Amino acid sequence: MQKNHTDPHLELRSEKVRRVVGQIPPVLVRYGTSIAVVAIAAMLAVAALLPYKQVLRGTACVVGVAEHLPADSVLVAVSLRFDAPVAISQGQATSGVAFSTYSGQSIRGHLLSLSPNPDTLGRQSAYVAMPSTNIDALLHSQCTFSLSLERGTLLQSLMGR
């Protein structure tokens, strides 16, 4: 006994109905393509305008105070160890660096310089300008830090520039 694999409802339809059912309306194709192009252009425009900041984390040890700066701030020598390998070019714009002690105290500063190559323990020496009010809590102690780098726009980051 052989089974028929055709749908009995398709055989009952006329030639006009089969032609309409088997065809994609051209209006749908035309407007669907236009909507897809507009959506992709809107996503590219948002990516070109959206700023991209990369946050790097790690541990830091404040080695000592290098010099006192005007406006009640000090230049501090810091040894930074990043959690992940990082490439920071000289003169790259940073939003700032935040140090957090294990007791919960947080101090914000501005990264002035960073050595390009890490030492044998993976630490990089840096100089940070920070307020002199709470520097004693960080001096000769280990703490965590987060450094915000400005990497341009999201589109530039996605394109690798």
Backbone as CSV, one residue per row, in Angstrom:
resi,resn,N_x,N_y,N_z,CA_x,CA_y,CA_z,C_x,C_y,C_z
1,MET,0.832,-1.169,0.000,0.000,0.000,0.000,0.886,1.245,0.000
2,GLN,0.680,2.119,-0.898,1.490,3.310,-1.068,0.698,4.535,-0.613
3,LYS,1.372,5.393,0.224,0.720,6.600,0.737,1.004,7.772,-0.190
4,ASN,0.026,8.605,-0.342,0.186,9.793,-1.145,0.679,10.926,-0.242
5,HIS,1.827,11.524,-0.577,2.443,12.564,0.261,2.036,13.974,-0.136
6,THR,1.105,14.133,-1.017,0.676,15.475,-1.410,-0.452,15.934,-0.510
7,ASP,-0.516,17.225,-0.325,-1.556,17.819,0.510,-2.846,17.928,-0.309
8,PRO,-3.946,17.364,0.185,-5.180,17.400,-0.617,-5.735,18.808,-0.778
9,HIS,-5.399,19.739,0.127,-5.908,21.103,0.021,-5.256,21.872,-1.121
10,LEU,-4.001,21.533,-1.445,-3.330,22.207,-2.547,-3.926,21.814,-3.894
11,GLU,-4.373,20.625,-4.007,-4.937,20.170,-5.264,-6.282,20.817,-5.536
12,LEU,-6.977,21.269,-4.494,-8.296,21.848,-4.673,-8.232,23.317,-5.080
13,ARG,-7.088,23.969,-4.940,-6.975,25.381,-5.247,-6.837,25.592,-6.750
14,SER,-7.302,26.755,-7.175,-7.238,27.063,-8.597,-5.852,27.559,-8.974
15,GLU,-5.643,27.771,-10.249,-4.364,28.252,-10.765,-4.060,29.670,-10.274
16,LYS,-5.047,30.545,-10.179,-4.853,31.915,-9.707,-4.418,31.934,-8.246
17,VAL,-5.043,31.108,-7.427,-4.696,31.049,-6.007,-3.283,30.520,-5.838
18,ARG,-2.896,29.511,-6.577,-1.532,28.960,-6.464,-0.488,29.992,-6.903
19,ARG,-0.814,30.813,-7.901,0.121,31.830,-8.362,0.304,32.923,-7.301
20,VAL,-0.756,33.348,-6.636,-0.681,34.394,-5.612,0.022,33.871,-4.363
21,VAL,-0.262,32.632,-3.969,0.345,32.061,-2.768,1.846,31.832,-2.966
22,GLY,2.269,31.516,-4.145,3.680,31.211,-4.398,4.523,32.415,-4.724
23,GLN,3.984,33.624,-4.613,4.705,34.827,-5.006,4.832,35.784,-3.819
24,ILE,6.017,36.392,-3.657,6.227,37.400,-2.613,5.799,38.740,-3.187
25,PRO,4.983,39.487,-2.462,4.539,40.787,-2.989,5.720,41.736,-3.181
26,PRO,5.817,42.415,-4.320,6.960,43.312,-4.579,7.015,44.514,-3.635
27,VAL,5.873,44.960,-3.125,5.862,46.072,-2.170,6.588,45.658,-0.891
28,LEU,6.371,44.428,-0.450,7.034,43.925,0.754,8.545,43.834,0.549
29,VAL,8.976,43.406,-0.611,10.405,43.312,-0.899,11.037,44.711,-0.927
30,ARG,10.372,45.649,-1.588,10.916,47.003,-1.728,11.003,47.705,-0.372
31,TYR,9.943,47.711,0.404,9.952,48.396,1.698,10.756,47.629,2.747
32,GLY,10.779,46.324,2.655,11.582,45.536,3.598,13.061,45.822,3.447
33,THR,13.534,45.937,2.217,14.935,46.272,1.959,15.238,47.687,2.438
34,SER,14.318,48.622,2.197,14.525,49.998,2.650,14.600,50.077,4.169
35,ILE,13.738,49.366,4.859,13.752,49.366,6.323,15.045,48.756,6.854
36,ALA,15.529,47.688,6.233,16.783,47.060,6.665,17.965,48.018,6.472
37,VAL,18.005,48.745,5.350,19.096,49.687,5.087,19.047,50.841,6.090
38,VAL,17.861,51.355,6.382,17.728,52.452,7.347,18.141,51.987,8.746
39,ALA,17.778,50.774,9.128,18.148,50.252,10.448,19.665,50.098,10.574
40,ILE,20.331,49.595,9.554,21.790,49.431,9.595,22.476,50.799,9.631
41,ALA,21.963,51.763,8.854,22.541,53.113,8.863,22.364,53.765,10.237
42,ALA,21.218,53.543,10.883,20.992,54.109,12.218,21.951,53.489,13.236
43,MET,22.187,52.184,13.154,23.129,51.538,14.075,24.550,52.052,13.870
44,LEU,24.962,52.262,12.623,26.293,52.806,12.356,26.418,54.243,12.863
45,ALA,25.365,55.032,12.721,25.399,56.412,13.215,25.516,56.451,14.731
46,VAL,24.798,55.583,15.420,24.881,55.523,16.881,26.279,55.081,17.307
47,ALA,26.842,54.082,16.617,28.187,53.604,16.959,29.240,54.664,16.683
48,ALA,29.023,55.518,15.684,29.987,56.571,15.372,29.920,57.720,16.373
49,LEU,28.781,57.907,17.021,28.625,59.005,17.966,28.827,58.605,19.419
50,LEU,28.735,57.329,19.741,28.800,56.852,21.112,30.249,56.772,21.586
51,PRO,30.630,57.473,22.663,32.010,57.377,23.145,32.263,56.017,23.792
52,TYR,33.514,55.569,23.670,33.885,54.266,24.213,35.002,54.456,25.229
53,LYS,34.753,54.020,26.450,35.768,54.074,27.496,36.070,52.651,27.957
54,GLN,37.335,52.349,28.045,37.764,51.045,28.517,38.239,51.193,29.951
55,VAL,37.770,50.314,30.836,38.152,50.360,32.245,39.102,49.198,32.517
56,LEU,40.291,49.524,33.016,41.309,48.529,33.359,41.407,48.449,34.873
57,ARG,41.529,47.249,35.387,41.585,47.049,36.837,42.860,46.289,37.209
58,GLY,43.216,46.413,38.483,44.381,45.700,38.969,44.693,46.082,40.405
59,THR,45.900,45.734,40.831,46.350,46.077,42.179,47.476,47.110,42.072
60,ALA,47.574,47.949,43.081,48.571,49.012,43.094,49.244,49.075,44.452
61,CYS,50.482,49.518,44.441,51.215,49.771,45.667,51.788,51.178,45.572
62,VAL,51.383,52.047,46.482,51.871,53.423,46.487,53.258,53.411,47.110
63,VAL,54.250,53.718,46.300,55.639,53.640,46.722,56.023,54.835,47.581
64,GLY,55.646,56.026,47.155,56.000,57.213,47.925,55.556,58.486,47.237
65,VAL,55.716,59.582,47.955,55.372,60.893,47.424,56.597,61.452,46.721
66,ALA,56.447,61.778,45.437,57.570,62.309,44.667,57.751,63.793,44.920
67,GLU,56.674,64.558,44.859,56.761,65.990,45.125,55.370,66.542,45.392
68,HIS,55.350,67.704,46.032,54.092,68.389,46.298,53.787,69.327,45.139
69,LEU,52.562,69.274,44.676,52.114,70.105,43.563,51.245,71.236,44.088
70,PRO,51.062,72.275,43.306,50.156,73.344,43.749,48.716,72.836,43.810
71,ALA,47.861,73.583,44.450,46.424,73.285,44.595,46.185,72.067,45.478
72,ASP,46.996,71.936,46.543,46.798,70.890,47.548,46.761,69.481,46.957
73,SER,47.691,69.189,46.065,47.803,67.839,45.521,49.269,67.424,45.518
74,VAL,49.491,66.128,45.393,50.838,65.587,45.416,51.046,64.679,44.216
75,LEU,52.301,64.553,43.822,52.699,63.620,42.779,53.181,62.356,43.475
76,VAL,52.504,61.239,43.194,52.758,59.997,43.907,53.340,58.973,42.945
77,ALA,54.403,58.270,43.388,54.964,57.169,42.617,54.200,55.899,42.989
78,VAL,53.676,55.230,41.968,52.818,54.061,42.178,53.333,52.914,41.327
79,SER,53.233,51.710,41.863,53.552,50.501,41.118,52.231,49.795,40.796
80,LEU,51.888,49.727,39.502,50.602,49.166,39.063,50.789,47.779,38.466
81,ARG,49.884,46.886,38.810,49.867,45.546,38.199,48.460,45.311,37.668
82,PHE,48.332,45.274,36.337,47.036,45.116,35.687,46.583,43.662,35.734
83,ASP,45.265,43.458,35.823,44.714,42.104,35.837,44.886,41.408,34.492
84,ALA,44.843,42.163,33.419,44.993,41.617,32.069,46.072,42.417,31.344
85,PRO,46.751,41.798,30.366,47.755,42.550,29.612,47.120,43.747,28.906
86,VAL,47.820,44.859,28.927,47.254,46.086,28.385,48.318,46.831,27.591
87,ALA,47.861,47.522,26.541,48.754,48.365,25.750,48.242,49.796,25.840
88,ILE,48.968,50.622,26.576,48.602,52.027,26.717,49.695,52.844,26.051
89,SER,49.308,53.627,25.058,50.288,54.453,24.362,50.584,55.715,25.168
90,GLN,51.771,56.231,24.979,52.188,57.437,25.698,51.329,58.613,25.247
91,GLY,50.799,59.358,26.171,49.979,60.506,25.861,48.521,60.181,25.596
92,GLN,48.113,58.933,25.810,46.712,58.564,25.594,45.844,59.190,26.680
93,ALA,44.686,59.663,26.298,43.798,60.359,27.230,43.188,59.386,28.230
94,THR,43.235,59.768,29.497,42.619,58.970,30.546,41.591,59.817,31.276
95,SER,40.519,59.167,31.702,39.497,59.882,32.467,39.899,60.020,33.919
96,GLY,40.763,59.173,34.375,41.200,59.225,35.760,41.457,57.833,36.295
97,VAL,42.027,57.802,37.463,42.303,56.533,38.127,41.744,56.627,39.541
98,ALA,41.092,55.559,39.965,40.495,55.517,41.302,41.161,54.404,42.092
99,PHE,41.684,54.751,43.263,42.303,53.780,44.160,41.319,53.463,45.280
100,SER,41.154,52.186,45.585,40.271,51.762,46.673,41.077,50.935,47.655
101,THR,41.121,51.385,48.905,41.829,50.622,49.929,40.950,49.470,50.400
102,TYR,41.543,48.543,51.086,40.783,47.398,51.583,39.859,47.776,52.734
103,SER,40.078,48.964,53.320,39.183,49.430,54.379,37.956,50.145,53.808
104,GLY,37.886,50.295,52.470,36.722,50.899,51.835,36.904,52.337,51.425
105,GLN,38.047,52.923,51.688,38.294,54.315,51.323,38.657,54.396,49.842
106,SER,38.153,55.412,49.150,38.409,55.585,47.722,39.018,56.957,47.464
107,ILE,40.087,56.996,46.663,40.767,58.235,46.314,40.925,58.273,44.800
108,ARG,40.515,59.385,44.198,40.632,59.556,42.755,41.855,60.412,42.433
109,GLY,42.488,60.083,41.306,43.641,60.842,40.859,43.698,60.894,39.347
110,HIS,44.776,61.474,38.838,44.963,61.606,37.398,46.317,61.008,37.024
111,LEU,46.315,60.055,36.122,47.535,59.400,35.673,48.341,60.356,34.806
112,LEU,49.598,60.610,35.199,50.460,61.520,34.445,51.420,60.773,33.537
113,SER,51.991,59.670,34.022,52.904,58.888,33.186,52.858,57.430,33.614
114,LEU,53.178,56.566,32.675,53.178,55.119,32.906,54.325,54.517,32.122
115,SER,55.127,53.675,32.777,56.235,53.034,32.073,55.679,52.064,31.028
116,PRO,56.290,52.010,29.852,55.732,51.181,28.785,55.896,49.683,29.008
117,ASN,56.948,49.276,29.694,57.218,47.844,29.858,57.103,47.438,31.314
118,PRO,56.428,46.325,31.581,56.355,45.837,32.964,57.673,45.200,33.390
119,ASP,57.897,45.163,34.723,59.097,44.512,35.239,58.866,42.999,35.295
120,THR,59.777,42.266,35.927,59.680,40.807,35.952,58.479,40.304,36.751
121,LEU,57.958,41.122,37.651,56.781,40.735,38.425,55.472,41.217,37.776
122,GLY,55.566,41.848,36.610,54.387,42.313,35.899,53.887,43.666,36.343
123,ARG,54.713,44.417,37.088,54.307,45.741,37.570,54.859,46.821,36.658
124,GLN,54.105,47.909,36.550,54.544,49.069,35.787,54.566,50.268,36.715
125,SER,55.647,51.033,36.639,55.735,52.211,37.504,54.987,53.368,36.845
126,ALA,54.326,54.156,37.680,53.518,55.269,37.190,53.599,56.427,38.165
127,TYR,53.267,57.602,37.661,53.138,58.791,38.498,51.705,59.283,38.395
128,VAL,51.104,59.513,39.572,49.703,59.912,39.648,49.606,61.176,40.486
129,ALA,48.842,62.159,39.989,48.552,63.363,40.766,47.237,63.135,41.496
130,MET,47.259,63.289,42.819,46.052,63.075,43.617,46.016,64.054,44.777
131,PRO,44.852,64.234,45.375,44.757,65.159,46.509,45.597,64.673,47.688
132,SER,46.178,65.609,48.400,47.073,65.237,49.500,46.327,64.979,50.809
133,THR,45.019,65.083,50.812,44.275,64.955,52.066,44.342,63.543,52.639
134,ASN,44.172,62.530,51.835,44.117,61.158,52.347,45.254,60.286,51.829
135,ILE,46.363,60.875,51.512,47.464,60.114,50.939,48.107,59.173,51.950
136,ASP,48.021,59.489,53.238,48.638,58.638,54.255,47.988,57.261,54.321
137,ALA,46.720,57.160,53.979,46.037,55.864,54.000,46.552,54.937,52.908
138,LEU,47.070,55.496,51.816,47.556,54.682,50.705,49.054,54.432,50.738
139,LEU,49.790,55.244,51.459,51.242,55.192,51.422,51.771,53.846,51.913
140,HIS,52.598,53.199,51.099,53.254,51.918,51.391,52.237,50.811,51.703
141,SER,51.098,50.858,51.036,50.110,49.793,51.208,49.616,49.360,49.839
142,GLN,49.046,48.176,49.796,48.527,47.651,48.547,47.021,47.910,48.481
143,CYS,46.538,48.280,47.310,45.122,48.572,47.135,44.722,48.183,45.711
144,THR,43.447,48.266,45.424,42.970,48.008,44.067,42.786,49.339,43.347
145,PHE,42.825,49.295,42.033,42.628,50.515,41.254,41.811,50.202,40.005
146,SER,41.203,51.233,39.463,40.548,51.138,38.155,40.936,52.374,37.355
147,LEU,41.368,52.149,36.138,41.846,53.199,35.254,40.918,53.267,34.045
148,SER,40.373,54.445,33.757,39.473,54.634,32.617,40.237,55.254,31.464
149,LEU,40.259,54.546,30.330,40.919,55.042,29.124,39.875,55.475,28.113
150,GLU,40.099,56.607,27.478,39.210,57.067,26.419,39.726,56.513,25.096
151,ARG,38.937,55.648,24.473,39.349,54.978,23.243,38.639,55.516,22.007
152,GLY,38.111,56.724,22.039,37.414,57.294,20.897,35.944,56.881,20.898
153,THR,35.422,56.535,19.722,34.030,56.131,19.619,33.930,54.614,19.525
154,LEU,32.722,54.118,19.692,32.489,52.686,19.608,32.811,52.151,18.221
155,LEU,32.489,52.912,17.191,32.785,52.476,15.812,34.288,52.387,15.579
156,GLN,35.058,53.335,16.098,36.501,53.281,15.953,37.079,52.067,16.663
157,SER,36.530,51.742,17.820,36.999,50.576,18.559,36.660,49.286,17.826
158,LEU,35.478,49.227,17.237,35.082,48.033,16.492,35.904,47.864,15.229
159,MET,36.311,48.967,14.628,37.112,48.914,13.394,38.591,48.696,13.685
160,GLY,38.991,48.796,14.950,40.380,48.543,15.320,41.289,49.735,15.154
161,ARG,40.765,50.934,15.238,41.598,52.140,15.092,41.833,52.782,16.403
